[in-house]
Amino acid sequence: MTTQTTAPETPGTPAASTPTGLIGIPTPIGRALATGGGILTVVSTFMSWTWTAAFPGDLTVYGYPGGLQVLVLIGGALTTLFGLAGYGIKGLRHLVPAGGDAALRFAALASFATAWYTVIAISDELGGLVNLDPGGFLVAIATLAALIGSLALPFQHPEPDPIDPDDSDWEKFKNKAAHKRDTIKAAFAAGSPRPVGKLPAYVEILIIAGVLALSLLVFTYGIGTEYDELFIGFLITAGFGFAALNKSGLVAQATQITARHQNITVIGAFVAAALFPFTQTDDQYATLGVYILIFATVALGLNIVVGLAGLLDLGYVAFLGVGAYAAALVSGSPSSPFHVHFPFWAAVLVGALASLVFGVVIGAPTLRLRGDYLAIVTLGFGEIFRITANNLDGTSGPSLTNGSNGISSIPNLKILGWDLGAPHDILGFTIGRFANYFLLMLIITAVVVLVFRRSGDSRIGRAWVAIREDETAALAMGINGFKVKLIAFAVGASLAGLAGTVQAHVTYTVTPEQYQFAGPIPPNSAFLLAAVVLGGMGTIGGPLIGASLLYLIPNKLQFLGDYQLFAFGLALILLMRFRPEGLVANRRRQLEFHEEAEAPTVLSTTGA
């Protein structure tokens, strides 16, 4: 039985209208259609979708989903669960603490988009619909039915209370709070499940472990996709699936639990990341993993400058280059004019200190500027560094960087007798070269995260936030703006140089072309800034997730060729339109971009 709930009536105002869906199908029929479509979608994944194995993934097997069928199975299962939860089935209502109609729509959209993409791809690559088996037709019909049914479910944003212009500010505040309280009470009275309170500590820790295990599984699956069609299907399912979980309220609950156990969450995240090399049979995907970590670590360093201090730096990749060149010059490369071979700890210090010095030298005369002027100066510094490194070839300038040929043949690192360039057997697993560097880079990432957390919670960190929010007001309160911004610039530069020391040994060669403002493959300044903004400025997880996506997606979508940047730009526009605060945003930025987040956005609930 479906119960329609509207906002409580205010004296003197008309009753709120009954919420309706996007199409005119009655709500009970729509819910049944969506749930039944989800069940049929799951059934169809155990059938053959095409008669030939020429399409990647071998979708010809009955009784065993493969390739894109697995992704459609996940979408269909979510659709079914959210649909059944809408009937008030005991045990499933906890899956939708924030209401299940919006979650059901996104789950149905995930299975529909992935299934129809697969059907169209089969028809296009194999030469028509004749290549579809009954399972292919069934999944197309079932996912379409589920989507249509989900669009019939009601949803409505709350109408604000009319405000009397003669009321005082205190009376307006009381009226708004009373309306919000009455709305929540009405939603709960209709059968909507109450938010889950604080659980026992061991239960919450188990939930955190489950979330981290799921994250590792999703990341491993995404990075290990073997063909283009599967990766595109993975993006579709993961995107809409995450939106469904977010709308259901599960993401918010998981966020609250992790916030209560921050230290356990951070340690667990690094343990889960350390297990990634053990999930790989060779170095093929561990290679992507180590580059993602380098990119993510540099993005987290930039987050101090942009996310905490609010300084728009468009040449940050130059500090990565300074650290890489400094380490390469003292690490025993035959191309180095110094002919010295420092141990790893000394090379790390040289790279970090060189970037720190350059950060202070560049920041001291330029940080008195603000806004666009500072951005232009930092952009110029990035280009000047690349051009200077290109000219220090012994012809146009002193012989230092070997010009466009760069510093080559950089030897592998050896730490305490452990050669990172050679494979090693650990607990029966063979860890290759890139897996070794992945684990080393993970340690450096942990150091950067520690620095970010400690500095963000310190007195300096609060001063950075004050400068970011309103520099004039911060200066009026006695904060030394120039000193605070210079510290942010220096800390961010040194963290980039720290990552650059590992990058130099991973790539074997350091060249000026690796450190541009923009390019098709990161790291570059444009992608670093995009990773911070899209991931979530001022957070730890945001830049790490944003950098991972922005490095992985271009590598997996190289078949798009010239259309790659077009697809990237389109994705940026959509994300900025629907989630301008970033993928992982703090409460302050969410309220800045979504004022309606203070009140419930769904007034129609379902009850038994």
N, C-alpha and C positions, 0 to 999 in steps of 0.2 A: 504494500500500500504506500502511495506517495503522498506526502504532506507538503503543502505549499505554505511557506511562512513569509510574511511580509514584515516590514518595519512597524513598530508600534505607532499607533496614530497619535498625533499631537493635537491637543485641543485647538479647534479653529482651522484645522488643515484637513484636506480630503484624504481618504484612505489610500495607501500605496497600491499600485496596480499589481496584479498577480504576475509573477515572473514567467516568462515564456522563453522557448528556445528560438533558434534561428529559422527553423522550419515549422510548419503547422501540424506536424504529427503529434498526437496526444502523448503526454509524458510516459505513461505506463508502456505504451507500444514502443516508444523510442528506447526506453531502458531495456525492454525485452529484446529488441532488435540488436542493440549494441552488445548485450551480453551473449546472445545467441551467435552473433557474428564473430565474437571473440572465441567462442568454443569451436566453431567451424574452422576458424583460422588455425587454431592449434591442431585440429584433426588434419587439415590440408597439408601441414608441414611433414606429415608422415606418409604422404603420397608422392608419386612421381610427378614432377612438373614439366619435364621434357623427355623425349624418347632417346635423345642422343647425349653422350658424355662430352660432346664438343664444347658445350658451355661450361665455363670454369665452375668447379665445385661439385660436379657429378650429381645433378639433381634428378637422377633417374631411378633412385633406390626407393623401394617401398619399406616403410617401417623404421627408417633411420634418417633423420634430417641431416643435411649437409650443406655447407657453404652458406648462402643467403637464407636458406630455410631456417637455420638456427636463429638468425636475427628476427625473422618474422615470427618464429615460435615465441621468442621473448616478448615481442610486442603483443601477440595474441594472448599470452598468459597474463600480462598486465591488464589488458582490456577485460578479460574474464574476471579477474580478481576485483578490479575496481567496480565492474558492473554488479557482481554479486554483493559487494560491500554496500552498494546502494539500496539493497533490499533489507538491510539491517540484520544480516546474518551474524549471529554471535561469533566472535573470534575474528571476523573480517572487518568489523567496524574500526578497529584500531589501525587499519591500513590507511584510513582517510580521516585523520584527526582534524583536518581543515575543510572537510567536505569533498565528496568524490566526483562530482559532476565535471568539474574542470579537468581533474586528473584523468577521468575516463575519456574525455575528448582528445587529450594529447596522446594517450596510449593508443586509442583507435587511429589517430593520425599517424603515429609511428609505424604501426603494422600496415596501414594502407599505403603510405608513401614507399616503404621498403618493398612491399609485395608488388605494387604496380611498377616500380622501377625495375624489379627483376623480370616481370612479365614483358615489359617493353624492351628490355635489353635482350631477352631471349628471342623475341620476334625480330628485333633489328639485326642481331648478329647471325642468326640462323636462317633468316629469310621468310618471316611471316608467322601468323598465328597457328598455322598448321603444325608447327613444331612443339606446340603445347600439349601436354598430357592432361587428363582430367583434373589432377591436382592443381595445375596452373590456373585452369578456369575457376575451380572452386575457391582458391585463395583470393582471386580477383573479386569474385562476387561476395565472398564472406567479409573481406576487409571493407568493401564499399558499403555493405549493409551496416556493419558496425559503425562506420564513420557517420552515415546518415542518421542512425539511431542516436548517436552521441550528440549530434547537432540539434536533436529535438528536446534535449534536456534543458530545463530552465536555468537561467542565470541572470542576475541583475545586480548592478552596483547600487549601494544605498543612496537615497536622496538626502542631501543635507537639510537640516532643519532651517526653516525660515528664520532669519535674524531680525529682530526688531532694532531699528537704528537708534531707538531711544534707550536701549538697554546699556548698562555699564559694561566695562570689560569683564568684571567679575561675574556678572549675570550671564554674559555670553559664554564664558568658560564653563559655568555650572550647567547651562543648558546643553552644551556640546558633550560634556562628560556624562550627563544623565541619559542623553540619547544613545550614546555609545554603550552604556551599561544595559539599557533596556533592549537594545538590538541583540547583544550577546546573550542575554537571558532568554529572549524569544527564540533564538536559534537553538540553544541548548534544550529548551522546553519541547521543541519539535523532534527531538531525538538525536540531534547532532552530538557525537561523542565529545566529552570534555577532554582538554589537553591532559596528557599523561603527566602525573606529578613526578617528583624525584624518586627514582627507583633505587633499590639496594646497590651499593657501590660495585659489587662483583657483577651484577647484571649490566650496569652501564659500561663497565670495562669490557664485558663480552660483546656488547653492542658495538663499541669502538673497534674491537678486533674484527668483528664481522664487516664493518664498513671499510676498514683498511684492506681486508682480504678481497672484498668486492672491487675496490679501487685498483688493487694490483691485478686482479683478473681482467678487468676492463682494459687497463693500460697494456697488459701483455697481449691481449687479443688484438687490440688496435694496432700496436706496433708490429705484430706478427702477421698481419693480413698479407696474403701472398699474391693477390691480383687486384686490379683497379676496381672492378665491380664490387668485390667484397668490402673494400675500404669505404667506398661511397655508401654502401648499405650500412656499414658500421656507423658512419657519421650521422646518417638519417636516424637510425634507431637510437643511438646514444643521445643525440640532441633532443628529440621529442620524448624519449624515455626519461631523461633527466627533468625535462619540463613537467612531465606527468608526476614524477615523484615530488617535485617541488610544490606543485599545486595541491597535492594530497596532504601536505604538511609534514611528510616524513623527513625531508631535508632539514626543515626548521627544527624538528625535534632532535635529529642527529647533531645539528649545530649546537643546540643547547647542552646536550650531553657532553660533547667534546669541549665546550667552553668550561664546564665544571671540572674537567680533567685535562687541562692543557698540557701539562708535562707528560702525562701518559700518552696523550695523542701524538705529541711531537716525537717522542721516543719510538712509539709504535710505527709512525709513518716512516722513519728512517730504517727501522728493522724491515718493514715491508719492502722498501726500496732496495735494501741490501739483498733481499731474496731474489730480485729480478734476474741477475746473471745466472742463478741456479735454475731458472725456468727455461734457459736457452740451450740448445744443443750445439750451437756454434757462435761465432762472433758477428754473424750477419746483422742481427738486430741489436746486439750489445753496442755496436758502432753507433747506431742512432741514439741509444740510451746515453752514452757518454757525451755526445754533442748536445743533446737536450739538457743534460745537467750543466754543461758549461754555459749554454745560453741562458738557462734559468737562473744560475747563480749571478751572472752579470746583470740580468733583469732585476733581481732582488737588490743588488747594490744600487742600481739606478732608482729603485723605489725609495731609497733614503732621500735622494736628491729631489725627485719629482713628487713622490707620494707623501713624504713627511714634511719636507721643507718647502714644497711647492715651487721649485725652480725648474723651469723648462730647459732641459739640456738636450740639444740636438746633435751633439758631437761626442756622446758618451763612449761610443765604440772605440774612440781613439785611446782611451785609458786602457782598454783591453789590449790594444796593439802595443802600447808602451810597455806593459807588463810582459807580453809575449816576446817582444824584441829584446828587452833587458835580460830575460831568462835565457833566450836563445844565444845571446852573445857570451854568456858565461858558463854554458852547459857543455862545452867541448865540441862544438860544431866546427868542422874544417873550414866553413865559410866565414867564421868569426875572425876579425882581425886581432882579437885579444889572445886567442890560443890558450884559454884557461878552461878548467873543468871543475866547477864548484859542485859540492854535494847538493842534494835536493833541497835541504832546509835552507842552505845559503842562497840558492837560486830563487827560492820562494821569497825570501826576504828582499833580494835585489829587485825582483819584479814588483812586489808590493810597494817598496820604498820609492822606486822610480816613478810609479804611477802617483803615489802620494805627493812627491815633489812637483810633478807636472800639474797635479790638481791645485796645489797651492799657488804655483807660479801663474797658472791661467786664471784661477779664481780671484787672486788678490786685486788685479786691476779691473776685473769685469763684473764682480758681484755687487758693485754699487749700482749697476743697471737693474731694471725690472722688466718683467713681461716679455714682449716681443723683441726688445732690444737685446736682452740677455740671450734669448733663443738664437738670434742672428749671430751673435758673437761666438756662442758655443758651436754653432753650425760651421762657422769659419774656422774655428780651431780644429774640428774634425777633418776638414778638407786640407788645412795647412799641414797637419801631421802626415796625412797620406802622401801629399805631394813632396814633403820634405824627405820622408823615408824613401821615396822613389828617386830622389835626386842625390842621395848620399851614396853614390856608386863609384866614386873615385874619378869621375869625369866632370859631372855637373857640380860636384861638391866633394867633401872629404870621403874617403873610403871607409864606410862604417856599416851600412845596411845591405850592401851589394845590389842596390837599386831594385829594379823590377824582378830580378831573380831571387831576391830575398836571402834569408839565412836558411840554408838547406842542410840535410843530413844530420838533424839534431838527434843525438843518441837517446835511447830509451832510459827511463829513470831506474835507478837501483836504490831501494830504501831498505836499510838494514840487511843487505845481502839478497833482498827479494827483487828479482829482475821483472819489472812490469811488462817487458816486451816478450817474455816467454810464457807459454801456457803452464798452468800448474793444476795438479789434481788435489781437490779438497773434498773430503767425505764422499768420494766416488764420483764427483762432478769435475769435469775439465773446465777450468777457467782460463779463457784466452786473453790475448793482449788487451783488447778493448774492454773486456770485463774487468781486468785488473785496474785499468784507468777509471772505469766506472766507479769502482769501490773507492779509489783514491779521491775522485771528484766528489763522491758522496760525503766523505769526511770534510772536505773543504766547504761544501754546501752547508753542512752542519755548523761549521764555524761562522759562516756568513749569517745563518739564521740566528745563531746565538748573539752575534753582534747587533743584528737588527732588533731583536727582542729587547736586549738590555738597553740599547741606546734609545729605542722608542719609548720605553718606560722611565727613562731617566729625566733629570731636569733639562738636559739639552734637548731631548726628544719632545718634551712639552713646549720648549721654546720654538722648535721647528714647526710644530703644529700651529702655534700662535702666529708665527711669521706667515705660514701658508694661508691661514684664515683671513688675517688682516694685518699686513705689515705695519701700516701706520699706527694702528692701535697698539701693536706689540712694542713698537719703538716708544710710544707715549708711556707705556707701563715700565720702561726702563730696560728692556731687552736690547742687548747690543746686536743689532740686526746683521751687520757686516761680519762680526766674529762668528755668530751662529751659522750663517750661511756658508762661510768659509770652512767651518768644521764639517758641515754636511757634504760639501764638495770634496774635501780631502778624504773623508771616510768612504764615500762612494767610489772615488777614484782608486783608493788602495784595494778595495774589495774586487774591483774589476781587474786590477793588475794581478791579484792573487789567482783569479781564474785564468788569466792569460798565461801564467807560467805553466799550467798543465796543458793548455791548448797548444802551446808551442811544441811540447813533446808528443802530444797525440797526433798532430798533423805532420810532424817531421820537418815541415818547412813553414816559415813565416814570410809572407809577401805583403806589399802594400795593398793589393787588390782585395785582401780579406777584410779590410776595415773601411768600408764605404758608408755613406749616409743611407743609401737605399740600394737594393738589389733583389734578385729573385729568390736567393737563399740566405737566411740569416746565419750568423749574427751580423746585423748592421744597425745603425742608430734608429732608423725608422721602425724596424721590427722590434727592437728593444723597447722603444717608447710605446708601441702598440701592445706589447705583452704586458706592460705595467698598467696601461689604461684599461685594456679589455679584461685583464685578470682581476683588477681591483686595487686601486691605489691605496697605499697605507696599510696593506695587509701582508701577511707572510705567504699564505697559500695562493693568493691571487696571481702574483707574478710567476710563481712556479707553475701553476696550471696554464696560465696564458702563454708562457714561453714554450711549454711542452706542446701545446696545440699549434702554435705558430711555427714551430720547427718541424713537427711531424707532418702536418697537413701539406705544406709545399713539397716535402720530399715524397709523399705518397701520391701527389697529384701532378707529377711532372709530365704525365701524358697530355695534360691540357695545353702545354706549350705556351703560346703567346696569350692564351686566355687565362693563364694562371693568376696573374695580378688582377684581372677583371673579376674572377671569382673571389679573390681575397678581398677586394674592395667592396663587392656586394655583401659579403659576409660581415664586414665591418659596419656597413650601413644598417643592416638588419639588427645586429647586436646593439649598436648605439641607439636604435629606435626602441627596442623592446627591453633592453637592460643596460641603460646608460651608466649605472653605477659599477658595472663590471660583473664578472662571473662570481667572484667572492668579494662581497662588499661589507664594510662595517655599518653599524646602525646609523651613524651620522649621515653617511652618503646615501643610504637608502631613503632616509627622510627628506634629504635635499632634493632627490629626483622623483620621489613618489610620496607626495603629501597624503594621498589617500591610504597609505599603508597603516595609518594610525587607526583606521576603522575597518571592520570586516568587509570584504569585497563580495561575499556570497551570502545572500539572504534566503535562498531556497535550499532546504535540506530534505532529507528523506528519512522516513521512520517506518517501523514495522507496522 
